[in-house]
Amino acid sequence: MVKPVIERVKAFTKSALRALALSIPLMACAGHAAIAADDGAVSPEKIFFQADNLAYDQNANAIVAEGHVEAVYQDRMLLADKVIYDQNTGVVQAMGNVVLTDPEGNTLFAKEAQLADDLREGVIRGIGLRLADNSAMAANEARRRDDRYTELHYAVYSPCEICPEKGKTVPTWQLKARQVTHDQEAQRITYNHAFLEAFGVPVLYTPYLSHPDPGVKRKSGFLAPSFGSSSELGTKVEVPYYWSISPSRDMTFSPLYTSREGPVLKGEYRVFTPTGRYEFSGSLTRVDERDEQDAKTGDKMTRGHIFGRGLFAVDPHTLLGFTLERTTDDTYLSRYDLTDIDTLTSQLFAERIEGRNYGGIDFFLFQGLNRNDDPGLTPMILPLLQYSAVGEPQHYGGRLSFDANALVLRRNDGADTHRLSLTGGWRRDYISTAGEIYTMFANLRGDAYYLTDQGPQSSDETVQGRALPQIGMEWRLPMAQHHKAVTQIVEPIAQLIYSPYGGNPSSVPNEDSGSFEFDDTNLLSTARFPGLDRWEGGPRANVGMKWGAYSASGGAASVLVGQVFRLKEDSTFAPETGLDDQRSDYVGRIKLSPGAWFDLVHRFRLDRETLNYSRSEVDLAAGPENFRLEVGYVRLAREQTNAALIGREEISARLNFDINDSWSARASTRRDLAQNSTVSNRAGLFYSDECIDFGFTYDRRFTRDRDVEPSTSFGFKIALRNLG
């Protein structure tokens, strides 16, 4: 009677055994086995055994396997020192070093087990369970029923590693409970009369607790809370709740309680669609009204905000999207530490790109949050139309181009501007036998304006037009020298550009070029203004020199310096820009990166007469990834064409320090050197491992803006893995 059993064992082919053996990974500090296979019909004929000794008890109709026993049924596998399979009752008894795996990758360890012949149900004693994500459960006894529930008595659960070799004999945290139920169908683990222990010390008791099992990627429930304290808001507590509405949409509701300002309702809503995604976030509160001196007026006011964004791909060439940013008042976002931005931009857009051609339409609404921003004078772009096309090379080697721009700019209480701009261009590149690179170009632009409400000195309606031709040539001569492991490249550059003087009549408003900065990025530009309302006219020469050195190991250094020359002064540029005279200030850029541990960028503008700094920017990043220091310095003169805008000088620093694999620290500061005052200080200490994340933050803000006083904030947030 033993022969049929042996034949069944032989039916378990060598290739299947090899596949099973390869599916047992080794894990640090906790070995386990896991297999996955397709379900089949339930039948005792499909239980396969392998062992050092196999015997068949004819009287009891039982199979007895001893020594390295392997029993396989469909997609489940049982390992033990000894297994007795009673074919009359269909009961499998396993004893000694019992290991049972299921198709989800969960692994159960036990001293002994009594199971049904499909290995799905039974009673297990002295159990240890290793789940698919390597988290572990243990219990005195467990019962498996209905091929769904695993009930554990006097159980403990923890996703934390225990590695005596590393001196870690107690998990960072664990849950102990009188009873734990794992519902595999609902993918939830439920605890009754549970204690939370941290480093072996009980810190919290709850009569009931439930959380998703490790196989769940998203599930409704509470997320990790955060706690804090602010001199402006008092004590702060935020407990988010995550709602998984469907596979393509979810929501997070995050009520914030503040002891001084009361509750704030906050939330986020996210949706994925077949063509893209969109999301909204916002907040709302009802608080005491305050004046600009932060004193209560005795009235109540509603404060809040809404942000949103979306992007959709209609087809491979067409995108639709939007951005929404609005708030009830100027200081709400800053007071509640939501964001520091001072201008909110809402945008609706569509764009299409095919080859070298581009077309787009944009609608913009702005909300200024500074003290002097007047909503009635804030522009609305309704809309901005742009089109650009670049043709194929002509038989004579050049390319034709066409650009169109249409703008409708309106204000509730101020000037309105309607503008149409059309530009036709031609460009040709040529490389001489000496390696010189020539680029010849010619453009003709025509602008038409329809203006209303431009001021008391102008009529209600004005029509203005202008024609703006330009012709020019650029010359470059890149020269390279390779010596050992370093390649040096020197490249002189010169641009000769001619366009008529003028082109900026006083009746044409400056809506899109009010902010101008002369620097290395526009030194070699044929159109230096950021917009179309201002035009750079007159003959001129842009001259620059580039040098770079590049090593085979990845190090690099480069320098750019240059100047602009004109036949006569140009009052289009304000004196503060350094570009109004016949000879401009010197502008340049120095970049140094000898290796991954050091990066330096210095941008500058030097006075053409004294060589004193008129503008200076330094960005430094030094140190390895685990200890990185970043320092920024900026000194800007009044480079706007609006002379009322003042310059600034400030320095900032940021340090990122990864102390070890788990601990990290962050610190930053920002100081206004012109006012000799600190703007902000921030610091944080964070811990993260396989089962817990927590952090402490400090934020000191020194600025004052109406009802927003200088404040100090402390924060703490903790997240236990698999518990939110």
Stockholm file with secondary structure:
# STOCKHOLM 1.0

chainA/1-724         MVKPVIERVKAFTKSALRALALSIPLMACAGHAAIAADDGAVSPEKIFFQADNLAYDQNANAIVAEGHVEAVYQDRMLLADKVIYDQNTGVVQAMGNVVLTDPEGNTLFAKEAQLADDLREGVIRGIGLRLADNSAMAANEARRRDDRYTELHYAVYSPCEICPEKGKTVPTWQLKARQVTHDQEAQRITYNHAFLEAFGVPVLYTPYLSHPDPGVKRKSGFLAPSFGSSSELGTKVEVPYYWSISPSRDMTFSPLYTSREGPVLKGEYRVFTPTGRYEFSGSLTRVDERDEQDAKTGDKMTRGHIFGRGLFAVDPHTLLGFTLERTTDDTYLSRYDLTDIDTLTSQLFAERIEGRNYGGIDFFLFQGLNRNDDPGLTPMILPLLQYSAVGEPQHYGGRLSFDANALVLRRNDGADTHRLSLTGGWRRDYISTAGEIYTMFANLRGDAYYLTDQGPQSSDETVQGRALPQIGMEWRLPMAQHHKAVTQIVEPIAQLIYSPYGGNPSSVPNEDSGSFEFDDTNLLSTARFPGLDRWEGGPRANVGMKWGAYSASGGAASVLVGQVFRLKEDSTFAPETGLDDQRSDYVGRIKLSPGAWFDLVHRFRLDRETLNYSRSEVDLAAGPENFRLEVGYVRLAREQTNAALIGREEISARLNFDINDSWSARASTRRDLAQNSTVSNRAGLFYSDECIDFGFTYDRRFTRDRDVEPSTSFGFKIALRNLG
#=GR chainA/1-724 SS CHHHHHHHHHHSCHHHHHHHHHTCCCCTTCCCCCCCCCCCCCCGGGEEEECSEEEEETTTTEEEEEEEEEEEETTEEEEEEEEEEETTTTEEEEEEEEEEECTTSCEEEEEEEEEETTSSSEEEEEEEEECTTSCEEEEEEEEEETTTEEEEEEEEEECSCCBGGGTBCSCSEEEEEEEEEEETTTTEEEEEEEEEEETTEEEEEEEEEEEECTTCSSCSEECCCEEEEETTTEEEEECCEEEEEETTEEEEECCEEETTTEEEEEEEEEEEETTEEEEEEEEEEEEEEECTTSCEEEEEEEEEEEEEEEEEEEETTEEEEEEEEEESSSSHHHHTTSCCCSEEEEEEEEEEEETTEEEEEEEEEEEECSTTCCGGGSCEEEEEEEEEEECCCCTTSCEEEEEEEEEEEECSSSCEEEEEEEEEEEEEEEECTTSCEEEEEEEEEEEEEEEECCCTTSCSEEEEEEEEEEEEEEEECCEEEEETTEEEEEEEEEEEEECCSCCCCTTSCCSSCSCCCCSTTTTTCSCCSSSSSSCCCSCEEEEEEEEEEEETTSCEEEEEEEEEEESSCCTTSCGGGTCSSSBCCEEEEEEEEEETTEEEEEEEEECTTTCCEEEEEEEEEESCTTEEEEEEEEEECCCSSSTTSCCEEEEEEEEEEECSSSEEEEEEEEEETTTTEEEEEEEEEEEECSSEEEEEEEEEECCCBTTBCCEEEEEEEEEETTCC
#=GC SS_cons         CHHHHHHHHHHSCHHHHHHHHHTCCCCTTCCCCCCCCCCCCCCGGGEEEECSEEEEETTTTEEEEEEEEEEEETTEEEEEEEEEEETTTTEEEEEEEEEEECTTSCEEEEEEEEEETTSSSEEEEEEEEECTTSCEEEEEEEEEETTTEEEEEEEEEECSCCBGGGTBCSCSEEEEEEEEEEETTTTEEEEEEEEEEETTEEEEEEEEEEEECTTCSSCSEECCCEEEEETTTEEEEECCEEEEEETTEEEEECCEEETTTEEEEEEEEEEEETTEEEEEEEEEEEEEEECTTSCEEEEEEEEEEEEEEEEEEEETTEEEEEEEEEESSSSHHHHTTSCCCSEEEEEEEEEEEETTEEEEEEEEEEEECSTTCCGGGSCEEEEEEEEEEECCCCTTSCEEEEEEEEEEEECSSSCEEEEEEEEEEEEEEEECTTSCEEEEEEEEEEEEEEEECCCTTSCSEEEEEEEEEEEEEEEECCEEEEETTEEEEEEEEEEEEECCSCCCCTTSCCSSCSCCCCSTTTTTCSCCSSSSSSCCCSCEEEEEEEEEEEETTSCEEEEEEEEEEESSCCTTSCGGGTCSSSBCCEEEEEEEEEETTEEEEEEEEECTTTCCEEEEEEEEEESCTTEEEEEEEEEECCCSSSTTSCCEEEEEEEEEEECSSSEEEEEEEEEETTTTEEEEEEEEEEEECSSEEEEEEEEEECCCBTTBCCEEEEEEEEEETTCC
//
